[in-house]
Amino acid sequence: MSRNAPLALAWPQSNDAPRLSDPACEWERRELLELGENIMAQSPSAWPRFQSWMTAVHRLSDNACKGFTPEAALTSLTGELRRLWLSTALEKIKPIDGTQAPHTPSEIRPTTTQAGIYVAYSRDEDSRPNELESRCPAMPESSEWSADHIVFSSAQGALASVLYWAITQGFWDPKSAPHLTFAGSNADTQSLLDSFNRAGLTWGQPKSAASTKHNIDRQSRVILIEPAFCDESANVMNISAFHKTWRKTLAAEPTLIILDTTLTGPLFPIGELLESLDGTSAPVVVNLRSASELDQAGLELANVGLATIFRHKSNNGETQDFARRLRKARTAVGAGLNAADTAALQAPWFLNGNYFRRYTSAVFDNNARIADDLAGGGRLFANVLHPKFARSRCRWAQAPYTLLRLKEASAENYKFLERVIAFESRRRGIFLERGKGFGARSHRFQAVIPEKSHGASHLRIAMGARSTPSLERTSRLLRELSAFPDFSQLVAQYESVVPRWSGTNAQFKP
């Protein structure tokens, strides 16, 4: 498949009459059908395994849904698609000589995937996801910037490798109190920075991306930015303000700018950021993101991180070897993909730019709707946090979830609220799962209780790509909960059916 070749748009182009009367359910049915058809186009030999599934999707109709809802059927078919693809992809990982898969390093042999692509069996230092990296878009020939793409086992593995490289290249001199400025809120990132802190690195955290200009000093030659994030408020990066800061404060110093665009997906305009960072003192810019959620059609096939290194052509010296050295750092920190994950990520929609933009648009639209429906917080919530409330006309002021902050905030209250939502979801037949992650096809929620130094507790509502009936039902449920005058009345309403939380090891069983 060519780089960023469009997937067949089965839903808009199909001439078949709708089989499900609910337009959102019919859209999802045709979406699943399209994903299956693209697997068949890439791997025709998989047809016998997928035949029954494809038939079930084709035949799903209102008349077929007697003892279950269309949404329930679509949820089941999504899980089956994931299982079928993973079993197909992993089955083809075998040594070229046809022997059984090796069990020890000394037995490692070259292996191939379903598409016949070479991968190493399991060792990080042998990991060569070249085909995956080649799917990423190249810079235009007229651009003054070059781009190199490197795939990692996770976004945190990518960030650890970049920081490791920065230390070895002298961006931080241990004798001069090395410092990093972080404009973001991700708790895992904060934990990773804390681990480097033990090696002598200090780091500061501005209140917002726009206030980065007030926190950069000569010691901060490494800047880590999340273009959109929520802490005490919603924050969205102001590119113009950052350009002014860079020219006044950092242009004379070799600088490393790291962007984490996990939450903004394809929306953040990297080209616009790079425009005013040119010249002989241009920084190295690394855009990294987790490609485990929004890039995989919501099927969560494998954990993976992607780093793109942008280097201005006027740069010389060590930065020219950045990609090669970063791949060595990937090996040093054990952050390479294994064979199983590489095979799973051969799915035709992974790193397909057209489908990536289409899928993330559906996710962002659903989460923006929830944020709008809950704007103001009612009487139960103190804050409803979403980037659109910071800069409503900014195209990258989006996120794959909304954060809700209680007026009466405590770990116990958040866990009780989590149980109330789980209870009501089951009672009302809402497909709303309690769990981590975001960007799935279905919807999730979670009470997040971070370490004290890593932000305040909150309820995270992560709507998926489906706009099936559970989207409206989730919105209605949350609006009803927000209308409670105070938390004590919520407890009085539900304490007879929902157990109170009593300690970190308490488990709620339906």
C-alpha distance (Angstrom), angle and dihedral (degrees) to the residues before:
residue distance angle dihedral
M1 . . .
S2 3.79 . .
R3 3.75 121.2 .
N4 3.81 109.9 -76.1
A5 3.80 92.2 -8.3
P6 3.82 106.8 171.0
L7 3.76 118.6 -106.7
A8 3.78 115.1 -122.3
L9 3.79 105.7 -86.4
A10 3.80 95.6 -134.6
W11 3.82 95.5 170.6
P12 3.81 101.2 50.8
Q13 3.80 94.7 35.9
S14 3.81 101.8 40.7
N15 3.79 116.5 108.8
D16 3.79 93.0 -163.5
A17 3.79 116.9 118.3
P18 3.81 112.9 -106.4
R19 3.78 112.1 -92.5
L20 3.82 96.4 -165.0
S21 3.80 118.2 54.8
D22 3.81 93.4 -148.8
P23 3.85 104.0 83.6
A24 3.81 92.9 -148.7
C25 3.81 92.6 51.5
E26 3.80 90.8 46.6
W27 3.83 89.8 50.3
E28 3.79 89.9 52.5
R29 3.82 92.1 47.3
R30 3.78 91.0 54.1
E31 3.79 91.5 43.9
L32 3.81 89.8 57.2
L33 3.78 90.4 45.4
E34 3.80 89.9 52.8
L35 3.80 92.5 51.2
G36 3.80 90.5 51.0
E37 3.81 93.0 47.4
N38 3.79 90.8 52.4
I39 3.80 90.7 52.4
M40 3.79 88.4 52.8
A41 3.80 90.9 49.4
Q42 3.81 91.4 51.9
S43 3.82 97.3 38.3
P44 3.82 111.2 23.9
S45 3.80 91.0 172.7
A46 3.82 89.2 67.8
W47 3.81 91.9 67.6
P48 3.84 97.0 100.7
R49 3.80 90.6 55.2
F50 3.82 94.2 47.1
Q51 3.81 98.8 38.2
S52 3.81 97.0 94.2
W53 3.80 91.8 44.4
M54 3.81 93.0 49.3
T55 3.81 89.9 48.8
A56 3.81 91.2 50.9
V57 3.82 91.7 51.4
H58 3.80 91.8 46.9
R59 3.79 92.3 50.2
L60 3.80 98.5 42.4
S61 3.80 106.1 120.8
D62 3.78 141.6 146.0
N63 3.80 89.1 -95.4
A64 3.82 91.1 53.6
C65 3.82 92.0 53.9
K66 3.79 100.4 80.9
G67 3.80 104.6 133.2
F68 3.81 97.3 22.2
T69 3.79 140.1 35.8
P70 3.82 124.5 -102.7
E71 3.79 88.3 -115.5
A72 3.81 91.1 55.9
A73 3.80 90.2 49.8
L74 3.81 91.9 49.4
T75 3.80 91.1 50.1
S76 3.80 90.7 51.7
L77 3.81 92.5 46.5
T78 3.81 90.7 50.5
G79 3.79 91.6 54.6
E80 3.80 90.9 47.4
L81 3.82 91.6 50.6
R82 3.78 89.7 54.0
R83 3.81 91.7 49.1
L84 3.80 93.4 47.6
W85 3.78 94.6 49.0
L86 3.81 94.3 46.8
S87 3.79 92.3 48.7
T88 3.81 90.7 47.6
A89 3.81 94.0 47.3
L90 3.79 96.0 45.1
E91 3.80 94.2 44.0
K92 3.79 90.7 64.4
I93 3.81 94.8 54.4
K94 3.77 98.9 104.1
P95 3.79 136.0 132.5
I96 3.79 113.2 -89.4
D97 3.81 91.0 -120.5
G98 3.84 89.3 61.3
T99 3.82 97.6 -115.6
Q100 3.77 124.5 134.1
A101 3.79 120.0 -76.8
P102 3.83 111.2 -80.2
H103 3.77 122.1 -108.0
T104 3.79 103.0 -166.5
P105 3.83 133.0 46.3
S106 3.79 91.1 -112.7
E107 3.83 89.8 60.4
I108 3.80 95.9 51.9
R109 3.79 112.7 132.2
P110 3.80 133.2 171.2
T111 3.80 111.9 -80.9
T112 3.79 136.0 -165.5
T113 3.79 134.9 -141.2
Q114 3.82 130.6 -137.4
A115 3.81 88.5 -81.6
G116 3.82 92.6 48.3
I117 3.79 94.1 -106.4
Y118 3.79 119.4 151.7
V119 3.81 118.7 -114.0
A120 3.77 132.1 162.8
Y121 3.77 115.3 -112.4
S122 3.79 102.3 -117.5
R123 3.78 115.6 -44.1
D124 3.79 116.1 114.4
E125 3.80 92.8 -144.4
D126 3.81 90.0 56.9
S127 3.79 95.2 46.2
R128 3.80 110.4 125.7
P129 3.79 110.5 173.1
N130 3.81 89.6 168.2
E131 3.79 94.6 140.9
L132 3.79 91.6 54.0
E133 3.80 91.6 48.5
S134 3.80 90.6 49.5
R135 3.81 90.3 60.6
C136 3.81 90.5 67.3
P137 3.81 116.1 95.9
A138 3.79 120.9 -98.6
M139 3.79 124.4 -134.6
P140 3.83 116.0 -99.0
E141 3.79 112.7 -93.6
S142 3.80 89.4 -119.3
S143 3.80 92.4 58.0
E144 3.78 121.0 106.7
W145 3.79 88.8 -142.7
S146 3.80 129.8 75.8
A147 3.79 124.1 -150.9
D148 3.81 130.6 -150.1
H149 3.80 122.6 -174.8
I150 3.80 124.8 -150.5
V151 3.80 126.1 -176.4
F152 3.81 120.2 -145.1
S153 3.77 135.7 -176.2
S154 3.82 90.0 -108.0
A155 3.79 142.8 -7.2
Q156 3.80 90.3 -105.3
G157 3.81 89.3 51.8
A158 3.80 88.0 52.9
L159 3.81 92.4 49.7
A160 3.81 92.4 46.4
S161 3.81 89.6 51.5
V162 3.81 92.2 49.1
L163 3.81 91.8 49.7
Y164 3.79 90.5 46.6
W165 3.81 88.9 52.3
A166 3.81 91.5 47.5
I167 3.78 91.2 55.3
T168 3.80 93.8 48.4
Q169 3.82 91.5 48.3
G170 3.80 94.1 53.3
F171 3.78 100.4 -109.4
W172 3.78 83.8 134.2
D173 3.76 121.7 41.8
P174 3.81 108.2 -158.1
K175 3.80 88.9 -147.7
S176 3.80 94.0 59.0
A177 3.82 103.1 53.8
P178 3.82 99.2 -98.3
H179 3.78 112.8 -133.6
L180 3.81 137.4 -172.8
T181 3.79 127.4 -162.2
F182 3.81 114.2 -143.1
A183 3.80 119.7 -168.4
G184 3.79 100.2 -174.4
S185 3.78 145.1 69.5
N186 3.81 110.5 -130.9
A187 3.80 107.5 139.6
D188 3.83 94.6 -149.4
T189 3.80 89.8 53.0
Q190 3.79 90.6 51.1
S191 3.80 90.5 51.2
L192 3.80 90.6 50.6
L193 3.80 91.7 49.8
D194 3.79 88.9 49.2
S195 3.81 89.0 57.2
F196 3.81 90.2 54.0
N197 3.79 88.1 46.8
R198 3.78 88.4 67.3
A199 3.80 87.1 60.8
G200 3.80 91.7 56.1
L201 3.81 102.4 -85.8
T202 3.78 116.8 129.3
W203 3.78 123.4 -163.6
G204 3.77 136.5 -166.6
Q205 3.78 129.7 -153.4
P206 3.82 120.0 -147.0
K207 3.78 117.4 -149.2
S208 3.78 91.0 -117.9
A209 3.76 141.2 3.5
A210 3.80 89.6 -110.1
S211 3.81 90.4 57.7
T212 3.81 92.3 55.6
K213 3.81 87.5 102.7
H214 3.80 89.7 65.8
N215 3.80 94.3 52.3
I216 3.82 104.9 45.5
D217 3.78 117.8 101.6
R218 3.78 135.1 165.9
Q219 3.80 90.7 -84.5
S220 3.83 92.5 57.1
R221 3.77 100.9 81.8
V222 3.81 90.3 145.1
I223 3.81 117.5 62.9
L224 3.81 123.6 -174.7
I225 3.81 116.5 -165.0
E226 3.78 135.8 -179.1
P227 3.83 103.4 -159.7
A228 3.82 91.0 -147.4
F229 3.79 126.4 20.3
C230 3.79 143.3 139.4
D231 3.79 127.3 -128.6
E232 3.81 117.9 140.2
S233 3.78 86.0 -19.7
A234 3.79 140.3 5.5
N235 3.82 114.4 -79.8
V236 3.79 132.5 -168.9
M237 3.80 125.3 -176.0
N238 3.81 117.3 -108.2
I239 3.81 104.4 -146.0
S240 3.82 95.1 -167.9
A241 3.79 92.2 53.0
F242 3.79 90.6 48.4
H243 3.82 91.8 51.1
K244 3.81 90.2 54.8
T245 3.79 91.0 49.6
W246 3.77 92.9 49.0
R247 3.81 93.8 50.3
K248 3.80 93.9 47.3
T249 3.79 100.4 39.8
L250 3.78 113.4 18.2
A251 3.81 110.8 23.5
A252 3.79 92.7 96.1
E253 3.80 93.3 52.6
P254 3.84 129.5 69.5
T255 3.78 101.4 -107.1
L256 3.79 136.9 -171.0
I257 3.81 115.9 -151.1
I258 3.82 115.4 -167.6
L259 3.80 120.0 -167.7
D260 3.78 123.0 -166.1
T261 3.81 105.1 -159.5
T262 3.81 96.8 170.1
L263 3.81 92.2 121.4
T264 3.81 98.5 40.8
G265 3.80 96.8 45.6
P266 3.81 112.1 -175.5
L267 3.81 94.8 -11.7
F268 3.80 101.9 83.9
P269 3.85 109.2 92.8
I270 3.79 103.5 -130.6
G271 3.80 90.8 175.5
E272 3.80 91.4 57.8
L273 3.78 90.9 51.8
L274 3.81 92.4 49.3
E275 3.81 95.0 49.5
S276 3.81 96.7 82.7
L277 3.80 97.7 34.0
D278 3.80 96.5 76.0
G279 3.79 129.9 114.2
T280 3.78 135.3 78.3
S281 3.80 91.3 -56.5
A282 3.81 94.2 48.7
P283 3.80 112.2 147.3
V284 3.75 127.0 -123.1
V285 3.82 106.6 -106.5
V286 3.79 121.2 -157.5
N287 3.78 120.8 -170.0
L288 3.80 110.8 -164.8
R289 3.76 131.7 172.5
S290 3.75 142.5 163.3
A291 3.81 106.4 -100.0
S292 3.81 91.8 -170.5
E293 3.80 98.3 94.3
L294 3.80 119.5 27.3
D295 3.83 95.8 27.5
Q296 3.81 98.7 57.3
A297 3.82 103.6 61.9
G298 3.79 87.7 -104.9
L299 3.82 92.9 -69.0
E300 3.83 96.3 113.0
L301 3.78 95.2 -141.7
A302 3.81 98.4 167.6
N303 3.78 143.0 -11.9
V304 3.80 109.1 -101.8
G305 3.80 140.5 156.4
L306 3.78 128.7 -156.6
A307 3.81 127.1 -153.9
T308 3.81 123.8 -171.7
I309 3.80 116.8 -166.4
F310 3.80 116.8 -152.8
R311 3.81 116.3 -164.0
H312 3.79 126.1 178.2
K313 3.80 114.4 -125.3
S314 3.81 91.0 -125.9
N315 3.79 89.8 64.2
N316 3.77 118.3 98.6
G317 3.77 139.4 171.6
E318 3.78 123.2 41.3
T319 3.79 96.4 -4.1
Q320 3.81 90.6 67.5
D321 3.80 88.3 68.7
F322 3.78 93.7 48.1
A323 3.82 96.5 115.5
R324 3.80 94.0 46.8
R325 3.80 92.4 46.4
L326 3.79 92.2 45.0
R327 3.78 89.8 54.8
K328 3.80 87.8 53.7
A329 3.80 88.8 49.7
R330 3.82 88.3 51.4
T331 3.79 87.8 58.8
A332 3.80 92.9 44.6
V333 3.80 93.0 56.2
G334 3.83 94.3 37.5
A335 3.80 93.6 -118.0
G336 3.82 101.1 138.8
L337 3.81 124.6 119.2
N338 3.78 117.3 -103.9
A339 3.79 123.4 -133.9
A340 3.80 95.4 -98.0
D341 3.80 93.8 54.3
T342 3.80 92.2 43.4
A343 3.79 89.8 53.6
A344 3.81 93.8 46.5
L345 3.80 90.2 51.8
Q346 3.80 92.0 57.9
A347 3.82 85.1 89.0
P348 3.82 105.7 131.6
W349 3.80 94.5 -122.8
F350 3.82 95.9 53.7
L351 3.84 110.4 106.6
N352 3.79 90.2 -1.4
G353 3.81 101.0 142.8
N354 3.79 96.8 -153.4
Y355 3.79 94.7 50.4
F356 3.82 91.6 41.8
R357 3.80 90.9 58.3
R358 3.78 92.6 44.2
Y359 3.79 94.9 49.0
T360 3.80 96.1 44.8
S361 3.80 89.9 49.3
A362 3.81 89.6 60.0
V363 3.81 92.0 48.1
F364 3.80 94.0 46.6
D365 3.82 92.8 47.1
N366 3.81 92.2 53.4
N367 3.80 93.8 48.3
A368 3.80 92.8 45.9
R369 3.78 88.0 53.1
I370 3.80 92.4 53.5
A371 3.80 90.2 48.1
D372 3.82 90.9 51.1
D373 3.80 92.5 47.2
L374 3.81 91.2 52.8
A375 3.81 98.2 37.8
G376 3.78 109.7 140.5
G377 3.80 94.1 28.5
G378 3.80 97.5 -117.6
R379 3.79 113.2 -125.0
L380 3.81 99.9 -52.9
F381 3.80 99.8 53.2
A382 3.78 125.4 60.4
N383 3.82 94.8 -164.2
V384 3.78 140.1 17.2
L385 3.81 105.3 -161.4
H386 3.78 123.8 -159.9
P387 3.85 128.5 139.8
K388 3.81 92.2 -118.6
F389 3.80 88.6 70.1
A390 3.82 89.9 60.4
R391 3.81 98.4 49.6
S392 3.78 110.7 2.9
R393 3.81 95.9 -176.1
C394 3.80 96.3 46.7
R395 3.81 110.5 107.0
W396 3.81 93.8 -144.4
A397 3.81 93.9 48.9
Q398 3.81 89.9 108.2
A399 3.79 137.0 108.8
P400 3.81 138.6 -175.4
Y401 3.81 91.2 -121.4
T402 3.81 145.0 27.2
L403 3.82 124.3 -130.9
L404 3.80 122.1 -139.9
R405 3.81 121.7 -161.1
L406 3.81 120.4 -160.7
K407 3.79 120.3 -134.3
E408 3.81 87.8 -138.2
A409 3.78 96.3 46.2
S410 3.79 121.3 -171.8
A411 3.79 134.7 131.0
E412 3.80 89.9 -112.2
N413 3.81 92.9 52.7
Y414 3.80 93.1 48.7
K415 3.81 92.5 50.2
F416 3.81 90.9 47.7
L417 3.81 90.6 50.2
E418 3.80 88.7 49.7
R419 3.79 89.6 55.5
V420 3.80 91.9 47.8
I421 3.81 90.9 54.3
A422 3.82 91.2 47.2
F423 3.83 90.1 50.6
E424 3.79 94.6 47.8
S425 3.81 92.7 44.6
R426 3.79 90.5 57.5
R427 3.79 93.4 42.5
R428 3.79 93.6 50.0
G429 3.80 97.0 39.4
I430 3.80 94.1 -115.5
F431 3.79 117.0 160.3
L432 3.80 94.1 -135.3
E433 3.79 114.8 135.4
R434 3.77 127.0 -156.1
G435 3.79 107.5 -130.4
K436 3.78 150.4 92.3
G437 3.76 127.7 -75.9
F438 3.77 134.3 51.5
G439 3.78 140.0 -136.7
A440 3.81 95.7 57.8
R441 3.78 121.3 140.0
S442 3.82 88.7 -109.6
H443 3.81 129.8 50.4
R444 3.81 130.4 -95.2
F445 3.79 141.5 -175.6
Q446 3.78 134.7 -169.2
A447 3.78 140.2 176.9
V448 3.81 103.5 -127.3
I449 3.80 115.9 -153.8
P450 3.83 106.3 179.3
E451 3.77 129.0 -175.2
K452 3.80 110.7 -77.7
S453 3.80 92.7 -109.3
H454 3.80 92.5 51.1
G455 3.80 101.8 62.2
A456 3.78 140.6 -76.2
S457 3.79 127.5 -54.4
H458 3.79 118.1 -96.4
L459 3.78 145.2 162.2
R460 3.80 112.9 -106.8
I461 3.80 118.8 -152.1
A462 3.81 109.5 -167.2
M463 3.79 111.1 -174.9
G464 3.78 115.7 -162.5
A465 3.80 131.7 -143.5
R466 3.80 96.8 -81.4
S467 3.77 119.6 96.8
T468 3.80 90.9 -171.0
P469 3.85 120.0 135.5
S470 3.82 93.5 -73.5
L471 3.81 89.6 69.9
E472 3.80 93.2 63.3
R473 3.82 92.3 38.2
T474 3.81 91.4 52.7
S475 3.79 90.4 50.3
R476 3.80 91.3 49.4
L477 3.81 92.2 48.7
L478 3.80 93.3 50.3
R479 3.80 92.0 47.1
E480 3.80 90.0 52.2
L481 3.81 91.7 50.0
S482 3.80 92.2 47.3
A483 3.81 89.4 56.8
F484 3.83 93.9 65.2
P485 3.83 107.3 113.9
D486 3.81 93.0 -134.3
F487 3.77 140.9 -14.3
S488 3.81 95.2 -97.6
Q489 3.80 90.0 63.6
L490 3.81 90.4 49.9
V491 3.80 88.5 53.5
A492 3.80 91.9 47.4
Q493 3.80 89.9 52.6
Y494 3.81 96.2 49.5
E495 3.80 110.4 22.5
S496 3.80 92.2 96.0
V497 3.82 92.2 59.2
V498 3.81 103.1 25.3
P499 3.83 120.2 57.2
R500 3.77 118.9 -127.4
W501 3.80 116.3 -113.0
S502 3.80 113.0 -106.9
G503 3.77 112.4 -179.4
T504 3.78 139.1 -27.2
N505 3.81 93.5 -75.6
A506 3.79 96.5 52.5
Q507 3.78 112.7 123.2
F508 3.79 123.9 -157.3
K509 3.79 113.8 -144.1
P510 3.80 119.5 -167.0
